[in-house]
């Protein structure tokens, strides 16, 4: 999923970087090594235009046990950035944003109702998700989210 998303983003002109709880190399499920570009300990979400959270049970387990991963995700959300999550990565997004029902109610396309800029797909192909994620990145920010976050219900 990471390689597929990086390829799709690169083809669209974006520079994809890998941020992880530690520096070094990540090993994918297929055994491929991926260079980690930034550690969660030494970077913040303000340096990035969007966030993609891939699945993978082991990786997701690590992220769920890493408070800085939750903070990074929350900041990206509060800064109105596009966020995509696939597979078990949806659990990271759900835990960080404390939105137990809203991500479950994503429509068939994987878009979250009433929250532009969030794309979730537990089972969709990376190609389909990447296309929706790239479209969500086009406006750069989703300012309606900021208004809804600051307005009492």
C-alpha positions, 0 to 999 in steps of 0.5 A: 500500500505504501509503495502504491500510494507513493507511486500514485502521489509521485505521478501526480507531482507530489513528494511522498515521505515516510514518517515513522515512530523511529528512524531507519528502515521499514520492512513491508509485508512482502519483505521490501525495505523502505527508507524512513524519511522522518521520525515522529520524534523529530518532525511535526505534521505542520511540515506536510500537506496531507497524511496517509495512514496505511494498513498492516496489523503490525504497523498499526499496532505500533502506531496505536501504542505511540502517542506521538502518532496520535498527536501527529494525526490530530494536528493534521486533522485540526489543520484541515489537511487531507487525510487518507487511511486504508485497511487497519490504518482506519483504526489509527485515524479513528482512535486519534480523532475519537470518532467511533461512528463517523468512520464506520459510516463512510459511504461506498466510495470511502468518503466520510460524510460531512467531512471533506478531505477524509478518505477511508477505505478498509478494502478498496484498492490503493489505486482507487484510494489514491485517486480520491486522496489526490482529489482531496489534496487539490484544495490544499486545506478543507476550511469547512472543517475548521469552521465546524470544529470551532462552532458549538452544536 
